[in-house]
């Protein structure tokens, strides 16, 4: 079963705008990860945030984590057409080995 | 580094045939994962190997599916006999560590069972 649920399912914006995607999960986690998937390709890891962290940055990406609300957000600033892809959050439970469970993803379309 | 290498890239077969998917993980990685992706069910973990040993195969749908990892640089996922509902994209991923770090995915095998 899916642990993370992304919102929205689809997002369409213009180049230069910011894109925000949200992820909610159900159980306690060790870490939460965001991945990108271009059409017809494998997933590419973007950023990992641990349960004791609240915010991380990587280039134009900003990820926040609120463990009290069991939610995370991915912000892409100054979007580009090349950012068009599906974005997935994935959560790993706490305690020993736990599966990395992926959400259904958000399809982002950035129009020139 | 060449990344995770999967073959074939596309596979079209008829119901009842045996299908073998192959994966070469990134050198030095000790964890390997097989995932299946469909529109209906999203990304599902089928099996996880650590140091060539299957740790979690609870996601393997049924006995028609089997996976092996004879050495650190090669893994196979076999479906025998294949059924149309097995049609999906199958991904192999690897990581270094005990499965708690980021995964590196291959480009996937698009399987169509007619």
Interface residues (C-beta under 8 A of the other chain):
Chain A: X2 X30 X31 X33 X35 X41 X42 X43 X44 X45 X48 X88 X92 X97 X99 X100 X101 X102 X103 X104 X105
Chain B: X4 X33 X42 X43 X45 X48 X55 X56 X59 X91 X93 X98 X99 X100 X101 X102 X103 X104 X105 X106 X107 X108
